[in-house]
């Protein structure tokens, strides 16, 4: 168990120290991946996509349900975008950053950014207000998704690009370091998927600053804790992009909704 952890800087190649840390704990935290200008551009792009989807009442993208909610001023917002990279050049351009290539080796041979697979680039927008519908997420592993997709459990990593500065009171990502090496039985039954929100004595908090990048193994147990504060200080925006190995499985507008995503109120 670790109570704190080292942060790193992401270059075009991972260091031995970074690879050792990831192998042992199942995650890495890189500082200053994006500058303030890039963050503003990405947030602006997400708002443009949001306006379009609200206007067109978009329900699903490539079979993935879109989660809507209410902002602090009572206006409607998108709280979980799927495949947002396919709907704005700024977001598709982000995936071309060559530093992402350095992360691929962590998933093994044939790894790639899943911009056309799974849920593509996901943009999560959490805010803790009186009418919020998306404030937390229970314990889960991302690796379980392959089972619902009818596939064998292939390597999958989740890259997070954080657009807001957070501290422990903001809730956010909590992980159980080292659980990426657990058995399949533990991955399936260690906790009640999405229903269990209780803090774990072994969990650690990921507290990024705006512009930081994190990556975690899909087999790692993690949750998103609800913010202890309300209002504007509770706002948390983060992009997630999967790194995938195994058979290429792109999705399109005719793709069916995966079974577990029919319960979109409790899953991301």
Protein Blocks (a to p, Z undefined) as FASTA:
>chain_A
ZZbdcdddddfbdcfklmmmmmmnopacdehkbcfklmmmmmmmmmmmmmmmmmnopabg
ghiacdddddfkopacdfbdghklmmofklmmmmmpmklmmmmmmnoghiacdfkgcjlj
adddddddfkbcbfbccdddfklmmmmnopacdddddddddfbdcdfkngpadddehklm
pcfklmmmmpcghkamcdcfkbccddddehiacdddfkbccdddddfbecjllpccdddd
dddedjdddddfkbccdfklmmmmlcZZ
